[in-house]
Amino acid sequence: MDEILEIIKYTIPSLVVLLTAYYILKTTLDNEQKKLIREMRMSNQKIITPIRLQAYERIALFLERISPESMILRIQQPQMTCGQMQSRLLSAIRSEFEHNLSQQIYMSIPAWEVVKNAKENIVKIINTAAANIDANSPAIELSKIILDMIMKIEAHPTKIALEYIKNEAEQFFS
């Protein structure tokens, strides 16, 4: 019996020391792992943030380029018909959109949806305006109808999207 008590007398303090060392070592290793993960995230943020901001920049440019006011000035030519004008406007929007399609990777899903909706609304405005006029009429008539429609709507599609993009990009500076 004395031998068992002697063994217990030496074993219990050893177990306490072992458990304490295990706990301290585990806590230290967990803290180091968290620190490494935090440093890795910070490093990634330094790389990703400029790329994301560049994506927002490109989308802002896309929205400005597909606004009807901008497109009409760029595309309209004196001898152009309404049908040609409609075709060129839609082609320009499609081309701009395809050129910036990869930017969705760097944007939030709601932001990308707002951009897509703006594009679709601009296409709808152009098609609605073109439906109300003869395809062989001068392009200036289509331009006037499109601009009138844009002025009459309460919320300009590209301005709504641009405002959303600006607000989301602003979060990088907060």
N, C-alpha and C positions, 0 to 999 in steps of 0.2 A: 504494500500500500504506500509506503514511504517513497518507493521508487516511482510510482505513478504520479504522486504529488510533485516530486522533483522534476519529472518530465514535463508536467503541466506548467510548473513554475517557470521553466525555460521556454516552453513552446508558446504560451499565450503572449508574452512580450514580443517574441519573434514574429508572430502572426500580426500583431498590432503594428509593428514596424513595417512589415511587408505590405500590409493593406494601406498604410499611410503613404509609403513610397509609391505604390501603384496608383493611388488617387492623385498624388501630386504629379506624377509622370503623365498620367492620362489627361489631367487638366492642362498641363503645359503643352502637350502635343495637340490637344483640341484647339487651344488658343493659337498656336502656331499655324495650324491648318486654316483656321478662320482668317488669320492675318494674311496668309498667302492667297486665299480666295479673294479677299478684299483688294489686295495689291493687283491681282490679275484683272479684276473688274475695272479698277482705276486705269490700268494700262490699256485695256480694251476701250474704255470710254474716251481716252485721249485719241485713239485711232478712229473710232466710230462716230463720235460727235461731229467732227468736221465733214465727214462723208454724209451724215444725215442732214446737216445744215446745207450742204451743197445740193442735196436732193430737193429740199424745200425751196431752195433758190431756183432750181431748174423748173420745178412745178409752178412757182410764181411766174416765171417767164412764160411757161406754156399757157397759163391762164390769161396772161396779158396778150399773148399772140393769137389766141382763139377768140378774144372778145370781138364781136362783130364790127365795132367801130375801127379797130385796128386792122382786121382782115380786109374790110371793104377798101380802106385806103391803100393797102398793099396790093390787092388783087385786081381791083376794077380797072378796066381799060376802055377807051372811048368806043370802039366798035363791038364791044361784047354784048351778047344777048343775055336775057334773064336765065335761060337754061344753062348757058356756058358759065355764067356767074355762080349759079347754084352749085354746079358740078365742081368748079374750082374751089369754092368755099368749103364744101364738104371734103374734098380731097385734101385741102390744107389742114383741116381739123384732124382728119384721119392720119395724115403724115406726122403732124406734130405729136399726136397721141402715141403713135407707134414709136416715135423717137424717144419719148419719155416714159414708156411703159415699165422699164426696169426700175424706175424710181420708187415704185410701190413697195419694194423690198425694205426701204429705209424709212417708210412712213407708217403711221398707225393705220389700222384697217378703216376706222371711221374717216380719217383724213382722205384716204384714197377713194372711198365711196363718195365723199363730197366732191372730189375732183371729177370722178366719172359722171356724177349727176350733172355737174356744170357743163361738161362736154355734151352730154345727151340733151340737155335743155337748149343749148345753143343750136345743135343740129335740128331739134324740133322747131325752134323759132325760124330757122332758115327754110326748112321744108314747108312750114305753115305759110310763110310769106310767099314762097314760090308757088304754092297751090292756088293762091289768090290772083295770079297774074299769068298772062300768056308767055310761054317759053320763048317766043321770038321777039318779045318787047325789049327795049333797050335795058341794059343792066342797071342803069341809074334808077329805074323805077323799082326794081327789086331792092336796091340799096336803101331807097327812101322808106319802103314798107318795113324792112328789117329794122332800120333805125327808129322808126315810129313805134314799132312793137317793143323795142328795148326801152324806149323812153316811157311807155305806158305801164310796163310791168313794175310792180312794187319793189321787187328784189332782183337785182341783176345777177344772173347765175355765176358769172366769173367773179364778181365782187364778193358774193357770199363765200365762195370757195377760197378766195384769196384771204379774206378775213379769218376764216377757220385755220388756214395754213399758217398765217402770221401768229395767231394765238398759240397754236401748237408748237411752233418753232421758238416762241418766246419762253417756253418752259425750260429750254436748255440754258437760259441765262438766269433762272431763278434759283 
